Amino acid sequence: MFAFPRPHCSPGCRSSNHSAYVMGSSAFVLQGDLAVFAPELLFQLMSQARADGVLTLQQQSHQVRVWFEAGHLRFASGELGRIDRRLGDTLIRAGKLDKRDRDNAMRAWHRAQGKKRLGAILLERGLIDGVDLERFVREQIKDLIFEVLRWHTGEFRFESGVDIDSEDIVLDVQLDSLLLECMARIDRAQRQQEGDA
């Protein structure tokens, strides 16, 4: 079970009682400011504490939700449909899907009102196999985590005991290697920006 020692109140933590977390019977909430608790620190905390639940990160109108199980990243989603739309485009570019099948699957996804992932629809229709789908979904999640790691402002909220939707394609991502890869990518992007300046 994911448990923290009771922390001292800090400027970045808040709840109705000014504590960093709110205890329930067996579940709890941890929330605060990304300017104080950077996303990479939160991900490391989730991993080291073997967290079970969902971490929601918000920056202005952008929201990302990341599900954890025993400290492993199991799924992530951004703005409604964002990963699904990117996935369809990525599969077309890789020659794994044609535009007509993508469009038909997207119409089915819209009819499901986001209750079913595009990847699950493609699998059901036999348009992609599970190995390819997992590989492409994993890349989409890496892109999403990469974006979040660059956030220096915003808010976060972790809720323990929140399960992943049954329709989600569940992954088993080791956070340590993912964070190293994303941080190296951020470093490369910064060096490139400095070189262009």
Order of alpha helices (4+ residues) and beta strands (2+ residues): beta-beta-alpha-beta-beta-beta-alpha-alpha-alpha-alpha-beta-alpha
